[in-house]
């Protein structure tokens, strides 16, 4: 179950929320396949200007930051680097398509792995 947390300025997200959720979900499906559409979770966290700092001072126009929750097993798969590369490219493309090319160069994606048995849904551990 891929989970994306996208941090961006409120001004970048305003009025674009549905388009960003849809394009990010499409980017996940392009790598994982259609089964992932119903399981992809996208959360958009908007920050007002002045509440995002870089280098010890408020950033005037920070690019989005994505935390991508993914199963830990992908990191040890023989094709793991390819999967991560395709996800990074697809997510970055989706963000740039919706928010504009100006954010592409600074968009950051952090892949965070959840080991099997460390995620629960509806009170039950998810197992492979």
N, C-alpha and C positions, 0 to 999 in steps of 0.2 A: 504494500500500500504506500505509494509515494506521497509524501507530504511536502508542500512548498510553503515556506513563510517568506513573504516578500516585504522588505522594508523599503519605503520610498516616501518622498515628500507628499503631503496631502495634495498640494497643488499639481503634482504630476499624476496622481491617481484620479482626481475628481472628474467624474463623468466618463472615465475609461475603465471602471472596475469590471463590468461584465465582459468587455472585449479582452481585457488582460487575463481574466480567469479562463475564458474560452481558449485563447491562443496558448496559454501555458498548458492547459489540459491537452490540447492537440499535440503539443511538443512532446509530452510524456507518452501519449498514445503512439506517436510516430516511432518511438524507440521500443516500447514494451509491447505494443499491439492493442487491439480493441478491448481486451479484457480489462485494461487499466483505467478506461474512461470512468467507469462507475466507482472506482476505488481512489482515484486521484483527489487529493485534498489541497486546495489552494487558499491560503489566508493572506490577505493584504493588510499590512500594518502601515497606516499613514501617520506621518509626523508633521507637525506644523513647522514652518520655517523657523530656524533658530534653535531647534531641539535636536540637531544632528551635528556633531562636532568631528572635525578632522584636524589633527595637528594642534590640538589645544584651543581651537577657536571654532565658532559656528561655521559650518560649511554653507556656502551660498547656493550651490546647486549639486548636491551629491547624487551620484548614480545609484540605482537600486542595489540592494544587497539581498541575496537569496540564501536561505538555509534549506537545503534539500535533504529531507529525511528519507533514507533508503535502507534496504536490508543489507546488513553487514557482509553477507556472503558475496555480494557483487565485487568487493575489493579483491577477493582471492580467486575469482573465476579467471580462466585463461583469456576470455574476451572482456574482462572487467574494464581495462583501460579504454577499449573501444566504446563500451556502453557509456562510461562516464564522459568521454569526449563528445559523443553524440548527444547526450543529455545536456551538457554544458552549451554546446552550439545551438541546440534547439531552444533552450530556455532563453539564452541571450538574444537569439533572433526574435523570439516571441515578444520579449520586453522591448526591443528596439522597434519592432513593427508597430507596437501600440503607443509607446511613449516617445518615440523618435530616435533617430540615429545618434543624436547627441549623447545619449546615455550608454551606448554600446561599449565604448572604450573603458568606462569605469565600472560597469556592472560586475559584481562579484558573486560567485556561487560557491558555497561551502557544502560539500557532501558529508552528511553525518550518518554513520552506520549504526543501525540497531541490530544487535545480535539476536539470533533466533531465541524465542522464549522471553524476550524483554519488551514486547509490545502486547498490550491487552486491548481488546475491543469488547464492549458489553460485559465487562467483568471476567472475561476469559482470555488466557494467554493465546496469542496467535502462534501457531506452529506451522512449519512448512508442509 
